[in-house]
């Protein structure tokens, strides 16, 4: 039986010599934090919830409090429509959970505005169950009906089933919709190195947008000279991020926070448990240098 991500992270952590540089108290706190992050789902899923739940990552494909459409409009589509209104042709890179809701809704709204849209969607797999129950789903229905490829007058949409880190394209993007599973569960899509790969493929004044507000992701975007703006939370406590590719600007990220260090994947093929283990060891080495461990 395949080990869970939690098991793999803990094994990798304990095989890293740097872990034992930490005091026993910090080792204990780190192990407890990781156990809390990777705790198993504690409640029974109904049929609808089970259909949108990924057992490997132990997460839902989208918010179950707001639903996929509200999440798509509020976090990914409405914040960027005004930024794209002057463009006649819009190139979109869609990285995420394989349901294509964000890209489908964005394409639907842009086509209504008379735009031409080119989309590349990248994910390792497509969920077995995908609901179609909204006008904007007409676009996604076309995608499914045509075996995940559309080449029409105003819409070109290609689905690539592979690790996004391996993507090779000459297209430069106006917008990147980044909707992978959360950074601590799907870290390969949130490292400084992967975000730099995206940075090289986004146009000047292009937009990167995601649901996360993770400190490590914020710091990576800031290091890459993205200007970070926050979008009001919908269905969750924390805001999401919209980042613009701009010339050098003053960062507003709190780099004194130990968690505000980038996750790294210099080869762009590092196993996820190694990315997470390395990140948390570096976080706790910083903590041990500047802070005393808590006693509770």
Buried (B, 14 or more C-beta within 10 A) or exposed (E): EEEBBBEBBBEBBEEBEEBEEBEEEBBEBBBEEBEEBBEEEEEEEEEEEEBBBBEEBBBBBBBBEBBBBBBBBBBBBBBBEEBBEEBEEBBBBBBBBBBBBBBBBBBBBBBEEEBBBBBBBBBBEBBEEBBEEBEBBEBBEBBBEEEBEBEEEEBBBBBBEEBBBEBEEEEEBBBBBBBBBBBBBBBBBBBBBBBBBBBEBBEEEBBBBBBBBBBBBBBBBBBBBBBBBEBEBBBBEEBBBBBBBEEEEEBEBEEEBBBBBBBBBEEBEBBBBBBBBBBBBBBBBBBBEEEEBEEE
